[in-house]
């Protein structure tokens, strides 16, 4: 049975268009401050108690839309060999158009670049790619030569930006995905709009800025999906894999493959029920060719799932969110450790309804590692996690944090 979902309903699930940042509550008087501090301390202690004895450290709290250090990060982090973390914020900065930042191991933040919203881009929702020379690569969702379409950019270690390509409505625009790189130094990404049928594209761009569309989604009569919000993963043979938020046989999204010759095929079309609905996450690929990801909705409680799709296109539901103190609405992708455990975040749910960090073992058992309280520890993590060699997890929250309501950068350690 085909799932019929209106465009408004689909958009209501998207973090970029339906989730409003609520203004911080201003408390007056010393007694209110003391009470708020006591409540925050109590909630943080309780969160650690119920979350597998995890320890969360807030490395940095963003100061808000009017602050120079950025506000509201949707993006995953990347870490260099010295332990420094790099990311983007969609707001804040000198021009209020977002920034590229670095946070060192002591929690000190450095703004590496302030987007102006002009030809250099603005409103970055995607994470960064870091090369061996210390250059950072990414995509913005706004700005550019064609206003509001975005750019693919390079930022060198001295903070000088180079626009590799300005996106257009023809070749793809409005990207929220990060980039991946192949052994020849070519970058691949997705854009959720534009292309031949205005349903999004997979694109390729080299270090000189030569750009080509690998695949345009949405051709009439071809149920290949639409709106590819998520980034890509690449296997050793050069095949690319990703998800589309909509389209497919049932209109509820797809898992797709694009081979090294540019031929696209759908591995799985979501039906919109217990098998998941509206995937917007990147995928994790294991050595057997299995793909792991999340959907925003669907599942037993209509609050999203973690799924596995085999190389032959068979789906297995690993976890449905929505039980007591469980998370809800996992917008982003997963990270996988050497033992096969999967780690991720949810935008909502948990003990305090402000999101979670979770672990799913290779038998499908879930552990909530941390429940965000919505206080100084932040709320609504919407960027995928980074896992270091010691097993520590790093991420960002979109909201809250020390009264600024602009989000945080955090580190999570656990047994």
C-alpha positions as CSV (number, residue, x, y, z in Angstrom):
1,X,0.0,0.0,0.0
2,X,1.4,3.4,-1.0
3,X,1.9,5.9,1.9
4,X,0.3,9.2,1.1
5,X,2.0,12.0,3.0
6,X,1.6,15.7,2.3
7,X,4.6,17.9,1.7
8,X,3.7,19.9,4.9
9,X,3.7,16.7,6.9
10,X,7.1,15.7,5.6
11,X,8.5,19.1,6.2
12,X,7.2,19.1,9.7
13,X,9.7,16.3,10.5
14,X,12.7,18.2,9.2
15,X,14.9,19.9,11.6
16,X,15.6,22.8,9.3
17,X,12.1,23.8,8.6
18,X,10.0,22.8,11.5
19,X,12.1,23.0,14.7
20,X,12.1,26.5,16.1
21,X,14.7,27.6,18.6
22,X,12.8,28.7,21.7
23,X,14.1,31.9,23.4
24,X,15.9,31.4,26.7
25,X,13.9,32.2,29.8
26,X,15.3,35.1,31.8
27,X,15.2,34.6,35.5
28,X,15.4,37.6,37.8
29,X,16.6,37.8,41.4
30,X,19.2,35.9,43.3
31,X,16.8,33.3,44.6
32,X,15.8,32.4,41.0
33,X,19.4,31.9,40.0
34,X,20.1,29.7,43.0
35,X,17.0,27.7,42.4
36,X,17.9,27.2,38.7
37,X,21.5,26.2,39.6
38,X,20.2,23.7,42.1
39,X,17.8,22.2,39.6
40,X,20.4,22.0,36.9
41,X,22.8,20.2,39.3
42,X,20.0,17.8,40.3
43,X,19.1,17.0,36.7
44,X,22.7,16.4,35.7
45,X,23.3,14.0,38.6
46,X,20.1,12.2,37.7
47,X,21.0,12.0,34.0
48,X,24.3,10.3,34.9
49,X,22.5,7.9,37.2
50,X,20.0,6.7,34.7
51,X,22.4,6.6,31.7
52,X,24.8,3.7,32.4
53,X,27.0,5.9,34.7
54,X,28.1,8.0,31.7
55,X,30.0,11.2,32.3
56,X,29.2,14.2,30.1
57,X,31.5,17.2,29.9
58,X,30.3,20.4,28.2
59,X,33.4,21.5,26.3
60,X,31.9,24.7,24.9
61,X,28.6,26.6,25.1
62,X,27.7,28.8,22.2
63,X,26.7,32.4,23.1
64,X,23.8,32.8,20.8
65,X,22.7,34.3,17.4
66,X,24.1,37.7,18.4
67,X,27.4,36.3,19.6
68,X,30.6,36.0,17.6
69,X,31.3,32.4,18.6
70,X,28.4,30.9,16.7
71,X,25.0,29.5,17.5
72,X,23.0,26.3,16.9
73,X,25.1,23.5,15.4
74,X,23.3,20.8,13.3
75,X,26.6,19.4,12.2
76,X,28.8,16.4,13.2
77,X,32.3,17.1,14.5
78,X,35.6,15.9,13.1
79,X,38.8,15.5,15.2
80,X,42.5,15.9,14.3
81,X,45.4,13.9,15.6
82,X,46.0,16.4,18.5
83,X,42.4,16.0,19.7
84,X,41.0,19.3,18.4
85,X,37.4,19.2,17.2
86,X,36.1,21.1,14.2
87,X,32.5,21.9,13.2
88,X,30.1,24.5,11.9
89,X,27.2,26.5,13.3
90,X,24.2,27.6,11.2
91,X,23.9,30.9,13.0
92,X,25.9,33.5,15.0
93,X,29.3,34.7,14.0
94,X,30.4,38.2,13.0
95,X,27.8,38.4,10.2
96,X,25.2,36.1,11.8
97,X,25.5,33.6,9.0
98,X,27.3,30.9,10.8
99,X,30.9,29.9,11.4
100,X,33.6,27.2,11.1
101,X,35.0,26.6,14.6
102,X,37.7,24.7,16.4
103,X,37.5,23.5,20.0
104,X,40.7,22.3,21.7
105,X,41.1,19.6,24.3
106,X,40.6,22.2,27.1
107,X,37.4,23.5,25.6
108,X,38.8,26.7,24.2
109,X,37.0,27.7,21.0
110,X,38.5,29.5,18.0
111,X,36.4,30.9,15.2
112,X,38.2,29.9,12.0
113,X,35.9,31.5,9.6
114,X,32.8,33.8,9.7
115,X,30.4,33.3,6.7
116,X,29.0,36.5,5.4
117,X,26.0,35.1,3.6
118,X,27.3,36.5,0.3
119,X,29.3,34.7,-2.4
120,X,31.3,32.9,0.3
121,X,28.2,31.0,1.5
122,X,26.2,31.0,4.7
123,X,24.0,28.9,7.0
124,X,26.1,25.7,7.0
125,X,24.2,22.7,8.3
126,X,26.8,20.1,7.3
127,X,29.9,18.8,8.9
128,X,33.5,19.1,7.7
129,X,36.0,16.9,6.0
130,X,39.6,17.3,7.2
131,X,42.6,16.3,5.1
132,X,46.1,15.4,6.1
133,X,47.4,18.9,5.4
134,X,44.8,20.5,7.8
135,X,42.4,21.8,5.1
136,X,38.7,21.7,5.8
137,X,36.0,21.1,3.2
138,X,32.3,21.5,3.5
139,X,29.0,22.8,2.0
140,X,26.8,25.7,3.0
141,X,23.0,25.7,2.7
142,X,22.8,29.3,1.8
143,X,24.7,32.2,0.2
144,X,26.7,31.8,-2.9
145,X,26.8,33.5,-6.3
146,X,23.2,32.5,-6.7
147,X,21.7,33.7,-3.4
148,X,20.4,31.0,-1.2
149,X,21.8,28.1,-3.2
150,X,25.0,27.5,-1.2
151,X,28.6,26.7,-2.0
152,X,31.2,23.9,-1.8
153,X,34.2,25.4,0.0
154,X,37.7,24.8,1.2
155,X,39.2,26.4,4.3
156,X,43.0,26.3,4.6
157,X,44.8,26.1,8.0
158,X,45.3,29.9,8.0
159,X,41.5,30.5,7.6
160,X,41.5,31.5,4.0
161,X,38.3,30.3,2.2
162,X,38.2,29.1,-1.4
163,X,34.8,28.5,-3.1
164,X,35.2,25.4,-5.1
165,X,31.8,25.5,-6.6
166,X,28.7,27.8,-6.3
167,X,25.6,25.6,-6.4
168,X,22.6,26.5,-8.6
169,X,19.0,25.4,-9.0
170,X,20.1,23.4,-12.1
171,X,23.0,21.4,-10.7
172,X,21.7,21.1,-7.1
173,X,21.2,23.4,-4.2
174,X,20.4,23.6,-0.5
175,X,22.8,20.9,0.7
176,X,22.8,19.8,4.3
177,X,25.2,16.9,3.8
178,X,28.9,16.6,4.3
179,X,31.5,15.6,1.8
180,X,33.3,12.3,1.3
181,X,36.6,11.9,-0.7
182,X,37.8,9.1,-3.0
183,X,41.5,8.0,-3.4
184,X,41.9,10.4,-6.4
185,X,40.9,13.4,-4.3
186,X,37.5,13.9,-5.8
187,X,34.7,15.0,-3.4
188,X,31.1,13.6,-3.4
189,X,28.0,15.0,-1.8
190,X,24.3,15.5,-2.1
191,X,22.0,18.5,-2.6
192,X,18.3,18.2,-1.5
193,X,17.0,20.4,-4.3
194,X,17.7,21.2,-7.9
195,X,19.0,18.8,-10.6
196,X,17.2,17.8,-13.8
197,X,13.9,17.2,-12.0
198,X,14.3,19.5,-9.0
199,X,14.3,16.6,-6.6
200,X,18.0,16.7,-5.6
201,X,21.3,15.3,-6.8
202,X,24.4,13.4,-6.1
203,X,27.4,15.4,-7.2
204,X,31.1,15.2,-7.7
205,X,33.6,18.1,-7.5
206,X,37.4,17.9,-7.8
207,X,40.0,20.1,-6.0
208,X,40.0,22.5,-8.9
209,X,36.3,23.1,-8.7
210,X,35.2,21.0,-11.7
211,X,31.7,20.0,-10.9
212,X,29.4,17.3,-12.4
213,X,26.0,15.8,-11.5
214,X,26.4,12.1,-10.9
215,X,22.7,11.5,-10.5
216,X,19.5,13.6,-10.6
217,X,16.6,12.2,-8.5
218,X,12.9,12.3,-9.4
219,X,12.7,11.3,-13.1
220,X,9.0,10.6,-13.8
221,X,8.2,6.9,-13.7
222,X,11.4,6.1,-11.9
223,X,10.9,5.5,-8.1
224,X,14.5,6.4,-7.2
225,X,13.7,8.7,-4.3
226,X,13.7,12.4,-3.8
227,X,15.3,15.0,-1.4
228,X,18.6,13.4,-0.4
229,X,19.3,15.2,2.8
230,X,21.9,12.7,4.0
231,X,25.5,12.4,2.9
232,X,27.1,9.4,1.2
233,X,29.3,6.4,2.1
234,X,31.6,4.8,-0.5
235,X,32.8,1.2,-0.7
236,X,36.2,0.0,-2.0
237,X,34.8,-0.6,-5.5
238,X,33.7,3.0,-5.8
239,X,30.0,2.4,-5.2
240,X,28.1,5.2,-3.4
241,X,25.3,4.6,-0.9
242,X,22.8,7.0,0.7
243,X,19.2,7.7,1.7
244,X,16.5,9.9,0.3
245,X,14.0,11.5,2.6
246,X,11.1,11.0,0.2
247,X,10.1,9.3,-2.9
248,X,10.6,5.6,-3.7
249,X,7.9,3.1,-4.4
250,X,5.8,4.1,-1.5
251,X,6.7,7.8,-1.1
252,X,8.4,7.2,2.3
253,X,12.1,7.3,1.3
254,X,14.7,5.0,0.0
255,X,18.2,3.4,0.5
256,X,20.0,3.8,-2.8
257,X,23.2,2.7,-4.5
258,X,25.1,4.4,-7.3
259,X,27.7,2.3,-9.0
260,X,31.1,3.5,-10.2
261,X,29.6,4.1,-13.7
262,X,26.9,6.3,-12.3
263,X,24.0,3.9,-12.5
264,X,21.5,4.3,-9.7
265,X,19.4,1.6,-8.1
266,X,17.1,1.4,-5.1
267,X,18.1,-1.2,-2.6
268,X,15.1,-0.6,-0.3
269,X,11.9,1.5,-0.4
270,X,10.4,2.3,3.0
271,X,6.7,1.7,3.3
272,X,6.1,4.2,6.0
273,X,4.9,1.9,8.7
274,X,6.8,-0.3,11.2
275,X,9.7,-0.5,8.7
276,X,10.5,3.2,9.0
277,X,9.5,6.5,7.4
278,X,11.6,9.5,6.1
279,X,15.3,8.6,6.5
280,X,17.5,11.7,6.6
281,X,20.6,10.0,8.0
282,X,23.9,8.9,6.4
283,X,24.6,5.2,6.3
284,X,27.3,3.1,7.9
285,X,28.8,0.3,5.8
286,X,30.3,-2.9,7.3
287,X,32.7,-5.3,5.6
288,X,29.9,-7.7,4.6
289,X,28.2,-4.9,2.6
290,X,25.4,-4.3,5.1
291,X,24.1,-0.8,5.6
292,X,23.0,0.7,8.9
293,X,20.9,3.9,9.4
294,X,18.0,5.6,11.1
295,X,14.6,7.0,10.1
296,X,13.0,10.1,11.6
297,X,9.6,8.4,12.0
298,X,7.8,5.1,11.6
299,X,8.5,2.1,13.7
300,X,6.4,0.5,16.4
301,X,5.7,3.9,18.0
302,X,6.1,6.2,15.0
303,X,9.2,7.7,16.6
304,X,11.9,6.3,14.3
305,X,14.0,3.2,14.0
306,X,17.5,1.9,13.6
307,X,17.7,-0.4,10.5
308,X,20.0,-2.7,8.7
309,X,19.7,-3.2,4.9
310,X,21.7,-6.1,3.4
311,X,23.6,-5.9,0.1
312,X,20.6,-7.7,-1.5
313,X,18.2,-5.1,-0.2
314,X,16.6,-7.0,2.7
315,X,15.7,-4.7,5.7
316,X,15.9,-5.7,9.3
317,X,14.6,-3.4,12.1
318,X,17.2,-3.3,14.9
319,X,15.4,-1.0,17.2
320,X,12.1,1.0,17.3
321,X,12.2,4.2,19.5
322,X,9.5,5.3,21.9
323,X,9.5,3.1,24.9
324,X,9.8,4.5,28.5
325,X,12.9,6.8,28.7
326,X,13.9,5.8,25.3
327,X,14.9,8.3,22.6
328,X,12.7,9.7,19.8
329,X,13.3,11.0,16.3
330,X,16.9,10.0,15.4
331,X,17.6,12.5,12.6
332,X,21.2,11.6,11.9
333,X,23.4,8.7,11.2
334,X,25.4,6.3,13.4
335,X,29.0,5.4,14.2
336,X,30.2,1.8,14.6
337,X,32.9,0.4,16.9
338,X,35.2,-2.6,16.4
339,X,32.8,-4.9,18.2
340,X,29.8,-4.0,16.0
341,X,28.1,-1.7,18.5
342,X,26.3,1.3,17.0
343,X,26.1,4.7,18.6
344,X,23.8,7.6,17.8
345,X,21.7,10.4,19.1
346,X,18.0,11.2,19.2
347,X,16.5,14.7,18.9
348,X,13.9,14.0,21.5
349,X,12.8,11.5,24.1
350,X,14.9,10.3,27.0
351,X,14.3,10.7,30.7
352,X,13.9,14.5,30.3
353,X,12.5,14.7,26.7
354,X,15.5,16.6,25.4
355,X,17.2,13.9,23.5
356,X,19.7,11.1,24.2
357,X,22.9,9.4,23.3
358,X,22.4,5.7,22.8
359,X,24.3,2.5,22.1
360,X,22.9,-0.5,20.3
361,X,24.8,-3.8,20.5
362,X,25.1,-6.3,17.7
363,X,22.1,-8.3,19.2
364,X,19.8,-5.2,19.1
365,X,19.9,-4.4,22.8
366,X,19.8,-0.6,23.4
367,X,21.4,1.3,26.2
368,X,20.7,5.0,26.8
369,X,24.1,6.3,27.6
370,X,22.9,9.8,28.4
371,X,19.6,11.7,28.6
372,X,20.0,15.5,28.1
373,X,18.3,17.5,30.8
374,X,17.8,20.7,28.7
375,X,19.9,22.7,31.1
376,X,23.6,23.5,30.9
377,X,24.3,20.2,29.2
378,X,22.2,21.3,26.2
379,X,19.2,19.8,24.4
380,X,18.3,18.2,21.0
381,X,21.5,16.8,19.6
382,X,21.1,16.8,15.8
383,X,24.7,16.1,14.6
384,X,26.1,12.6,14.3
385,X,28.7,11.6,16.8
386,X,32.4,11.4,16.5
387,X,34.1,8.5,18.2
388,X,37.8,8.7,19.1
389,X,40.4,5.9,19.4
390,X,39.7,5.6,23.2
391,X,36.0,5.2,22.6
392,X,34.9,8.6,23.8
393,X,32.0,10.2,22.0
394,X,31.8,13.9,20.9
395,X,28.9,15.8,19.5
396,X,26.9,19.0,19.5
397,X,23.4,20.0,20.8
398,X,21.2,22.4,18.9
399,X,19.7,24.2,21.9
400,X,20.1,25.2,25.6
401,X,23.4,25.3,27.4
402,X,24.2,27.8,30.2
403,X,21.3,30.1,29.5
404,X,22.2,31.1,25.9
405,X,19.9,28.6,24.3
406,X,22.4,28.2,21.4
407,X,23.7,24.7,21.9
408,X,26.9,23.1,23.1
409,X,29.9,21.0,22.2
410,X,30.1,17.9,24.4
411,X,32.3,14.9,25.3
412,X,30.7,11.7,26.7
413,X,32.7,9.0,28.4
414,X,31.2,5.7,29.7
415,X,32.2,2.3,31.0
